[in-house]
Amino acid sequence: MKKSLMSKLALSTAGVALVFGLAGCGQKNSASSDNNSTKSAKVTESAADKAYKKANDLITKGQYQKAYDLLDDVEHENKKVEYLEEDLDSYLEAREDYNKGDYQEAEAELPGMKSSSKPMKKAYKALRVKISKAINGEIESSSTKQTSQSSSSQATSSSQRVANADAARATKEDVVTDFANKMGFNKKGYGIIPVSKQGNVYRFEVRQNNSDNSVASMIGIYEYNSNTGSATKVN
């Protein structure tokens, strides 16, 4: 009887050990599977980050189309890649319109930025300044042809043109983006150009392209306080 009882206990102990052994094996397999998934995710993220970094280098060199093509080929985009690709798309279209002399259409292709890319911010700001100067120069020459102005009024027009360009140069791209995000102008088809700056108070001209991007209509002039985040339509 004792021998039989001992045998049963031994078998029971062995069974328990086998169960725990199988459970441990299952946990190892599960952990191994999780590790493989993590490694795969890290590889994908690393590839996207590498493309993002290289794209920024290309932007710094002025090779915007190459940067866009590089990001467009990334299979598993992260948010950084996605946002920079959107910014490049808007920039390239705005630059194309600017080069064709379609300054108002170019203006309407530059909404607030999505990415935090420093070289892209620099490129956006430089193009905004060019567009601002071109628009104000175009308006001045047009009005000069149509009406006879006194020398004082021409001087005022010239002074205003310079002031607008100065405002565009003095306005950080982050301020434009904050304003665009607040007002919902951070979408493709909207464009924002700074027209004046007094301390922390900015005025922006906002335009929107029609559905086929052939006409840029004025949405209005807005005043934005970067300290309080308040925005008001003034015209």
C-alpha angles and dihedrals in degrees: 000000000000091000092050092049092050091050091052091050091050092051091047092051091049090051092053091048090051091052092050090045092054091046090052091049090051091051091050091050090048092048090048090051091049091049091051090050091049092049090049091050091049091052091051093047091047091053091051093046090049091052090047092053093047091048090055090052090052091048090052088055091049094250096133099155092051090050091051093048090049093053092042089060095055107114099201107035123196122203094267091057093043095051095044090049090054091049092050092049091054092044094051092050092047092049091049091052091046092052089051090052094249093132100165091049088049090052091053091055094063111078123161113300123259098200131062093224110145097206090047090052089052092050093048092051093048091051092047089055091050092049092047092051092046095049094048092044090049092050092049095050091045094051091045091057094048102044139032107242131189119243090251094054090047089052090051091050091049091047091051091049091054091046091053092050090047090052090053090051093047096049116092116224090234089063091052090049093048090051092046092050092049095049099037094248093125093100132099111272096040123100132191128198123180112233102175143005130197112174107302094344116097134184119212132191109217125198134176129205120230120241096278094040092239098118130036111207123201112249094183149272114284133193116215129189108206092196098055098025091230120145129191132183108233101174 
